[in-house]
Amino acid sequence: MAEDRDPIRDVAEAVLGGLRQIEDCSYAIMPKNIAHSVAGVKKALLGALTNALRWEMDWIDDRVAGGDKLREEWREKARQRTSQAAQ
């Protein structure tokens, strides 16, 4: 029985394989020490970007939590005003 082939996956793998080959060639034409230095710089930049994105996501979570806290405080104040006005 023949395997079911996924043409989209086949195309994606072919494209990625081509990109991998181009990237390998771009590092192969450099002297070894320069290629490793360039890779180190790229990884350091990606690490810094990852840290910045993680910080931003934490900031967003904190702001949403702060908004939830304020919303509850406002509701409580509104309840107190409503109960005082009813008395």
Summary of the structure (lengths in Angstrom):
residues: 87
radius of gyration: 27.7
end to end distance: 80.8
largest distance: 84.2
contacts: 159
relative contact order: 0.04
helix: 89%
strand: 0%
